[in-house]
Amino acid sequence: MLFRKNIDKFCSYCTHAGKIDDSTYLCAKKGIVPSCHHCWRFKYDPLKRVPTRMKPKDFSKMDDFDFSL
């Protein structure tokens, strides 16, 4: 979930960190850090999190009756 209470406290989700490349972030508090780094000044930014894609529905088990009105 996007706003759950127990999130992973990584710099990739922090408001103080900016992305340099895929594995490195520039933290305003700590300097250059890896993406999996975390510190006690962590502040969650929900807009930095990219949610996983949902699996497509399997319609092969349904017949024409399921799609009629």
Residue, then its C-alpha position, 0 to 999 in steps of 0.5 A: m500500500l502507498f500510505r502504510k505505516n511500516i514502510d522500508k526506510f530507504c533513501s529512495y523513499c526519503t524527502h531529503a534524498g535526490k536521485i543521481d543514478d539507479s543506485t546512488y542518491l544525494c542526501a541533503k543531510k548525509g551526502i552521497v549514499p546508496s539507495c538502500h541506505h537509511c538514517w534517523r532523519f528519514k521522512y517518507d515521501p509517497l510520491k517517490r515510491v513506484p508501485t508494482r504492477m498488478k497481474p493481468k486477469d485470467f479470462s480463459k476460465m470464463d465463458d460467454f455467459d459471464f460477459s452477457l447482460 
